[in-house]
């Protein structure tokens, strides 16, 4: 399950496998599932990752 992060009053979701951050829980979960299955990241998924300070 993607980990929920709260920062500056907003919710973000982290893939627990690769630690990429997403605005959407579904995409974070999809990333996590892909990472677990393939032991690698998908460019199609990680292009949605964001950077939070």
Secondary structure per residue as TSV (DSSP state, phi and psi in degrees):
chain	resnum	aa	ss	phi	psi
A	1	X	-	360.0	130.8
A	2	X	-	-62.0	137.7
A	3	X	E	-81.2	132.0
A	4	X	E	-86.1	134.1
A	5	X	E	-123.9	134.4
A	6	X	E	-111.9	126.6
A	7	X	E	-145.6	127.5
A	8	X	T	54.7	37.9
A	9	X	T	77.2	6.8
A	10	X	E	-115.3	154.8
A	11	X	E	-102.6	137.0
A	12	X	E	-132.9	165.2
A	13	X	E	-132.3	134.0
A	14	X	E	-112.6	132.6
A	15	X	-	-69.7	124.0
A	16	X	T	-77.1	-7.9
A	17	X	T	-89.7	-47.1
A	18	X	T	-114.3	-7.4
A	19	X	-	71.3	14.3
A	20	X	-	-70.9	148.7
A	21	X	E	-109.6	140.2
A	22	X	E	-134.6	154.5
A	23	X	S	-79.6	-24.9
A	24	X	-	-111.4	129.0
A	25	X	H	-61.2	-38.9
A	26	X	H	-60.8	-42.8
A	27	X	H	-69.2	-40.0
A	28	X	H	-61.8	-41.1
A	29	X	H	-65.9	-40.9
A	30	X	H	-62.8	-41.4
A	31	X	H	-62.0	-47.9
A	32	X	H	-59.3	-45.3
A	33	X	H	-61.9	-44.2
A	34	X	H	-63.3	-46.9
A	35	X	H	-59.5	-43.3
A	36	X	H	-63.9	-43.0
A	37	X	H	-71.8	-41.6
A	38	X	H	-105.7	-7.3
A	39	X	S	54.7	36.5
A	40	X	S	-162.1	166.8
A	41	X	-	-97.5	153.8
A	42	X	-	-99.8	126.5
A	43	X	H	-61.2	-36.5
A	44	X	H	-63.2	-29.7
A	45	X	H	-88.0	-48.2
A	46	X	H	-68.3	-14.0
A	47	X	T	-65.3	-14.6
A	48	X	T	-92.8	-3.7
A	49	X	-	-66.0	150.7
A	50	X	B	-125.1	165.5
A	51	X	-	-112.2	127.8
A	52	X	-	-116.6	144.6
A	53	X	-	-93.3	360.0
